[in-house]
Amino acid sequence: MELRAGQVAVVTGAASGIGRAMARRFAAEGLKVVLADVEEAPLRAAADELVADGAELLARTVDVGVRAEVEALAGAAYETFGAVHVLCNNAGVGSGAEGRMWEHDPSDWRWAFEVNVWGVFHGVQCFLPRMVASGEPGHVVNTASTDGGIAPLPTASVYAVTKAAVVTLTESLYAHLTAEGAPIGASVLFPGPHMLRTGLWESHRNRPARHAKSRPRRTPYRRLAEWEAAMAEGGQEVAFTPVEDVAAQVVDGIRAGRFWMLPPSEHTDAQIRARARSQLDRTAPTYLEHFILDDE
């Protein structure tokens, strides 16, 4: 797809992290931007920053897990700009689950699926009919993760399961768009190749009451800075990918029509080969054994 000034890009989870970087990059390319996020104050700050840089935009507070709110977002986007060319279903949360899977609070799974999976599905159903009907070129980018999308990190299994679902959803979406003959591409984004400094570590700040935990956590939530300090104390240096690099990967991938927005990484490639070999050989997933199955 050719990205041109005046086109319209929708980004969910746009108030911070990857979403904010994508919105900033689209605006720099001359696109009009629709920013959506569940956090009102950070969303307004992101919008004000882009407006100060000359961007034309619409900002809406949206919980992507609530279909009616995504429908309202789509209606507002079309009413304001008359079209949508790029849809980035990027909003996501960590679940905050603790312990082994059989010990998890079911509300952790319900919340993670509502945002990470249903949020993507709501985006597809609320925007794609009008995007397809327009006959104009377009592109959908769904944010996944190597955690689950490539191989699960057992210590974050709820998140991994949701991101595996996003990969399969996007593969199916690609097939449906192709069968329809629509001039709309689909991509699955694997941010990286290293760790990212995003608000995902503190997802609990936005947890809605309808998905409140049924019992208190046994341990406090761990902040990114605390985890990074613990890794440093153990002699392990953590590499981070700037979110701006992820945004550039998205723009380049849309222009190239690239389905797998998966940055080169020896570690990731090794995981892909190990998992594929396990499947082909019908063996147990021993490639997971180097993970310490500690609390989530």
N, C-alpha and C positions, 0 to 999 in steps of 0.2 A: 504494500500500500504506500502511496506517495503522501507524505504528511505535508500539508500546505497551510499557510496562514489563513485564518478565518474558519477552519474546521473546528469541531467541538469535541473535547475529551472530557469524560466523566471519570472521576477517581474517588473510590470509597476508601475510608481510612486515611483521609488526606490531611489531617491536622498535624501529623508528625511522621517521623521516620521515612520509610520508603514512599508512602503515599504523598507526603509533602514534597519530597524530592521529585517525584514524577510530575506532580502538578506544576512545580517550578520549571521543570524542563519543557513540558508541553507549552507553557506560557512563553518561554524563551524562544520556542519554535514558531510563535505567532498564533497558536491555537487559543480559542476561547476555552475556559476551563470551568467545569462544574465540580466543586469540592463538597464532599459529604463526609461527615464524621459524627460519632456519638458524643464527643466532647465539645461543648459549645465555645468555651473560652479559647482553647488552643486553635479551634477552627477559625474563629474570628481573627486571631493573631496571624494565622497563615494567610487568610484572605487579605488582610490589611497589608501584609508584606508584598503580596503579588500585585495588589492594586497600586501600591506605591511605585512598583516597577513598571506600571503601565498595562498590566494584564486586564482583560475583560473577563469577568467571571460571575458565577453564581455560587453562593455557599449555603448549604442546608444542613441542619442538624438531623441526622438520620441514624436509627438503629437498624442495621441491615437484616437483623434477625426477624424484624416485623415487616411482613410483606406489604402492608398498607403504607408504611413509610417509604419503602422503595418505590412503590407505585406512584406516590406523591412526588418523589424525587424525579422520576422519569417525566411525569406530567409537567413539573416546573421547568425541567431542562428543555423540553420541546416547546413549551409556551414562551420561554425566554429567548431561545436561540433558533428554534425551528428545525433542528437536526442534532443528531449525535453520530459521530464518526468513530470514536475510540471509547471503549468501555473497559475500565480497569477495576475488576472486582478484587480489591486489595485488602479490605478490612479483615482483621483476624485477632484472635485472642489465644492466650495460653489458658489451660483449664484450671490450674492450681490443684490438681489431684495429688494425693499422697498415697504412698504404700504400694502394695501389689494390686494388680487389676481387680482381684476379687474383693479388695478392701476399699475400692474407690467409692466416693459419694456419687450416686447416679446423677445428681444435679450438675456435677462437673462435666459429664458427658453431654447432657442436654444443652448446656450453655455453649460448649465448644462447637457442637454440631450446628446449633442454631445460627451462630455467627460465621464459622469457617466454611460450612457446607451449604446450609440453607441460604446464607447471605449471598453466596455465589449464584445459587439457583434462582433466587429472587431477582438478582441483577439480570440474568439471562432472560427470564420470562417477562420482566417488565420493560426491558429495552430492545431485545432482539426483534420482536415482531415489527416494530416501527423502523428499525435499522434495515431489516430485510425488505420491507415494503417500499422503502425509499429508492431502492435500486442503486444507491451510491456505495462506493467502496467504504469498507469499514474494517475494524479489527477489535477483537475481544482478548484481553489479557487477564488470566486468572492467576493469582499469586498462590503458589504452593510452597514447598520446602523440600530440601534434600532429606530432612527428617520426615520420613513417611513416603515422600514422593520417590525417593530412591531406595532407602532402607530405613526402618524405624530405629529411633533411639529409644530403647526400652524404658529409660528413665523419664521419658516424656511421651508415653504411649498414646494418651488421649489426643494430643496435638498431632502426633504422627498419623493416627488413623484418619483424622479429618483431612490432612493434607494428601494422603493417599487417595482419598475420595475425590479431592479436587483434580488430581491428575486424570483419573478415569472419567470424571465428568467432562473435562476439557477434551480428552481424546474423542469422546462420544459427540461432543459439540462440533468438533472439526468434521467428523464424518457426516453429521446432519447438515451442516452448512455446505459441504461439498456435494452431497446428494441433492440439495435444493438448488445448486448452481448459483448460490448467492456470492456476490463479490466481497465477502466478509471473511477475514482470516481469524484464526484462533491460536492462541499461544498459552503455554503454561510457564510461569515464571518461577525460577528457583533462585532467589536472591543469594548472592555470595560472590566468590566462592568461600569467603571466610565469615566469621561472626559479624553481626551487625548491631550497632547501637540504636535500638528502637525501644518504644514503650511496651513491647510485648512482654517484657519481664515483669511489668507492673500492671498487667491486664486487670487484676482484681479491683483496681480503682474504678472501673466502669461496670462492674458486675451488677446486673439488674436484680431487683428484689425478687422477681419471679423465679430467679435461679439461685437464690441464696443457698448457701451450704446448709445441709441438714444437721451438721455437727461442726464444732470448732476445729480449726487446724491443730494438729499436734505440734507443729513447728512454725515459726514465722515465715512469711514469704521472703525469698532470697532476692535481693536487688542485684542488678548486673555488676555494680561496683564491688559488691561483697564477693560475688562469684569470681570476678577477675582477680581480686586480691588473694583469694584462696588458691587459685591456680598459680599465681606468682609465687606464693609461699611454698608451693609444691615444686617449684622450678620449671613450670610450664608457661611459656610465653604465648599469649593469645593474639592472633592476628585478626584485624577487623577490616571489613570492606566498607568504604565510604558509601553512604546511601546514594550519593550523586553518581557513583559508578553504576549502581543498579538502575537508576533512571536512564542513564545513557544506554545501558544494555537493552532496556525496553524500547527506546526510540529506534535504535539500530535494528532490533529484532522485528519491529513492525515494518520498517522499510524493506527489510530483506524477506519478509513473509516467513519468518523462522518460527516453527512450532515450539521446539524445545529451547526456551531461553535459559540455557544451562551453561554457565561460564566454565571454561577449561579448569580442571582440577585433577591432579593425580589421585588424590584421596577419593574423590567422588567417582572417578573412572574405575578405581579399584573396587569400590563398593558395587558398582553396576556389574562388573565382570564376576565378582564373587556371588552375587545374588543370582545372576543368570546361570552360572555354572551349577549352583545348588539346585536350581529348577530343572536344568537339563539332565543332571545326574540323579534327580529325585532323592537328594540327600537332605539331612536336617540343616537348618540355617545356622551353621556354626560360625558364619561371618559375624554373628552378633555376640559371640562369647567374650570378646575383649571389652564389652561394656560391663561396668559394675552395676548390677541391678539394685540400686539404692532407691530411697524414697524420691518421688517426683516433686 
